[in-house]
Amino acid sequence: MEKTSSAAFQVAKEQAWQEAGEGVKRQIMGYDGQLMVVKVDFLTGAVGTPHTHPHSQATYVASGKFKVKIGDEEAVLQEGDGYYVAPGVIHGCVCLEEGRLVDTFSPMRQDFLP
């Protein structure tokens, strides 16, 4: 059976981390069929490989420094900044200083669930 929502509360120390590439790991937080929040930790030099998906994505830079490319646009973002990716637009990043991104997706990323 497909899981379509998280528990009401997510206690960080109790949430599993998933490897998401070399120097990259993610922790799924709250979600339902329409929304998902995911913390993504990057070591300096780690790459968020350019990719695309059918979900809307808004990301908050919680810490660190990242060079982010969305379509043909590129920016260096740091703590407190954010970005938006429309469905189907290629995007990726390089971590310039170790940090954390907080991704939100709509609808949820079913492919991220174990």
Contacts in CASP RR format, 6 or more apart in sequence:
PFRMAT RR
TARGET T0000
AUTHOR 0000-0000-0000
METHOD contacts of the structure
MODEL  1
MEKTSSAAFQVAKEQAWQEAGEGVKRQIMGYDGQLMVVKVDFLTGAVGTP
HTHPHSQATYVASGKFKVKIGDEEAVLQEGDGYYVAPGVIHGCVCLEEGR
LVDTFSPMRQDFLP
2 110 0 8 1.000
3 113 0 8 1.000
4 32 0 8 1.000
4 33 0 8 1.000
4 108 0 8 1.000
5 31 0 8 1.000
5 32 0 8 1.000
5 33 0 8 1.000
6 28 0 8 1.000
6 29 0 8 1.000
6 30 0 8 1.000
6 31 0 8 1.000
6 32 0 8 1.000
10 29 0 8 1.000
10 30 0 8 1.000
12 27 0 8 1.000
15 27 0 8 1.000
15 28 0 8 1.000
15 29 0 8 1.000
16 27 0 8 1.000
16 28 0 8 1.000
16 114 0 8 1.000
17 25 0 8 1.000
17 26 0 8 1.000
17 27 0 8 1.000
17 41 0 8 1.000
18 25 0 8 1.000
18 26 0 8 1.000
18 27 0 8 1.000
18 28 0 8 1.000
18 112 0 8 1.000
18 114 0 8 1.000
19 25 0 8 1.000
20 26 0 8 1.000
20 40 0 8 1.000
21 46 0 8 1.000
21 48 0 8 1.000
21 49 0 8 1.000
22 46 0 8 1.000
22 47 0 8 1.000
23 42 0 8 1.000
23 43 0 8 1.000
23 45 0 8 1.000
23 46 0 8 1.000
24 40 0 8 1.000
24 41 0 8 1.000
24 42 0 8 1.000
24 43 0 8 1.000
24 46 0 8 1.000
24 47 0 8 1.000
24 48 0 8 1.000
25 40 0 8 1.000
25 41 0 8 1.000
26 38 0 8 1.000
26 39 0 8 1.000
26 40 0 8 1.000
26 41 0 8 1.000
26 112 0 8 1.000
27 38 0 8 1.000
27 39 0 8 1.000
27 40 0 8 1.000
27 41 0 8 1.000
28 36 0 8 1.000
28 37 0 8 1.000
28 38 0 8 1.000
28 112 0 8 1.000
28 113 0 8 1.000
29 36 0 8 1.000
29 37 0 8 1.000
29 38 0 8 1.000
29 39 0 8 1.000
30 36 0 8 1.000
30 37 0 8 1.000
31 37 0 8 1.000
31 108 0 8 1.000
32 108 0 8 1.000
33 107 0 8 1.000
33 108 0 8 1.000
34 106 0 8 1.000
34 107 0 8 1.000
34 108 0 8 1.000
35 104 0 8 1.000
35 105 0 8 1.000
35 106 0 8 1.000
35 107 0 8 1.000
35 108 0 8 1.000
36 103 0 8 1.000
36 104 0 8 1.000
36 105 0 8 1.000
36 106 0 8 1.000
36 107 0 8 1.000
36 108 0 8 1.000
36 109 0 8 1.000
36 112 0 8 1.000
37 102 0 8 1.000
37 103 0 8 1.000
37 104 0 8 1.000
38 102 0 8 1.000
38 103 0 8 1.000
38 104 0 8 1.000
38 105 0 8 1.000
38 109 0 8 1.000
38 112 0 8 1.000
39 62 0 8 1.000
39 100 0 8 1.000
39 101 0 8 1.000
39 102 0 8 1.000
39 103 0 8 1.000
40 100 0 8 1.000
40 101 0 8 1.000
40 102 0 8 1.000
40 103 0 8 1.000
41 99 0 8 1.000
41 100 0 8 1.000
42 48 0 8 1.000
42 66 0 8 1.000
42 93 0 8 1.000
42 95 0 8 1.000
42 98 0 8 1.000
42 99 0 8 1.000
42 100 0 8 1.000
42 101 0 8 1.000
43 95 0 8 1.000
43 98 0 8 1.000
44 95 0 8 1.000
44 96 0 8 1.000
44 97 0 8 1.000
44 98 0 8 1.000
45 94 0 8 1.000
45 95 0 8 1.000
45 96 0 8 1.000
46 94 0 8 1.000
46 95 0 8 1.000
47 92 0 8 1.000
47 93 0 8 1.000
47 94 0 8 1.000
47 95 0 8 1.000
48 92 0 8 1.000
48 93 0 8 1.000
48 94 0 8 1.000
48 95 0 8 1.000
49 92 0 8 1.000
50 69 0 8 1.000
50 90 0 8 1.000
50 91 0 8 1.000
50 92 0 8 1.000
51 90 0 8 1.000
51 91 0 8 1.000
51 92 0 8 1.000
52 88 0 8 1.000
52 89 0 8 1.000
52 90 0 8 1.000
52 91 0 8 1.000
53 87 0 8 1.000
53 88 0 8 1.000
53 109 0 8 1.000
54 87 0 8 1.000
54 88 0 8 1.000
55 87 0 8 1.000
55 105 0 8 1.000
55 106 0 8 1.000
55 107 0 8 1.000
55 108 0 8 1.000
55 109 0 8 1.000
56 84 0 8 1.000
56 85 0 8 1.000
56 86 0 8 1.000
56 87 0 8 1.000
56 105 0 8 1.000
56 106 0 8 1.000
57 84 0 8 1.000
57 85 0 8 1.000
57 91 0 8 1.000
57 103 0 8 1.000
57 104 0 8 1.000
57 105 0 8 1.000
58 82 0 8 1.000
58 83 0 8 1.000
58 84 0 8 1.000
58 85 0 8 1.000
58 103 0 8 1.000
58 104 0 8 1.000
59 82 0 8 1.000
59 83 0 8 1.000
59 84 0 8 1.000
59 85 0 8 1.000
59 101 0 8 1.000
59 102 0 8 1.000
59 103 0 8 1.000
59 104 0 8 1.000
60 80 0 8 1.000
60 81 0 8 1.000
60 82 0 8 1.000
60 101 0 8 1.000
60 102 0 8 1.000
60 104 0 8 1.000
61 77 0 8 1.000
61 78 0 8 1.000
61 79 0 8 1.000
61 80 0 8 1.000
61 81 0 8 1.000
61 82 0 8 1.000
61 100 0 8 1.000
61 101 0 8 1.000
62 79 0 8 1.000
62 80 0 8 1.000
62 99 0 8 1.000
62 100 0 8 1.000
62 101 0 8 1.000
62 102 0 8 1.000
63 79 0 8 1.000
63 98 0 8 1.000
63 99 0 8 1.000
63 100 0 8 1.000
64 78 0 8 1.000
64 79 0 8 1.000
64 95 0 8 1.000
64 96 0 8 1.000
64 97 0 8 1.000
64 98 0 8 1.000
64 99 0 8 1.000
64 100 0 8 1.000
65 76 0 8 1.000
65 77 0 8 1.000
65 78 0 8 1.000
65 79 0 8 1.000
65 95 0 8 1.000
65 96 0 8 1.000
65 97 0 8 1.000
65 99 0 8 1.000
66 76 0 8 1.000
66 77 0 8 1.000
66 78 0 8 1.000
66 93 0 8 1.000
66 94 0 8 1.000
66 95 0 8 1.000
66 96 0 8 1.000
66 99 0 8 1.000
66 101 0 8 1.000
67 74 0 8 1.000
67 75 0 8 1.000
67 76 0 8 1.000
67 93 0 8 1.000
67 94 0 8 1.000
67 96 0 8 1.000
68 74 0 8 1.000
68 75 0 8 1.000
68 76 0 8 1.000
68 77 0 8 1.000
68 83 0 8 1.000
68 91 0 8 1.000
68 92 0 8 1.000
68 93 0 8 1.000
69 91 0 8 1.000
69 92 0 8 1.000
69 93 0 8 1.000
70 83 0 8 1.000
70 85 0 8 1.000
70 89 0 8 1.000
70 90 0 8 1.000
70 91 0 8 1.000
70 92 0 8 1.000
71 89 0 8 1.000
71 90 0 8 1.000
71 91 0 8 1.000
75 83 0 8 1.000
76 96 0 8 1.000
77 83 0 8 1.000
78 97 0 8 1.000
85 91 0 8 1.000
93 101 0 8 1.000
END
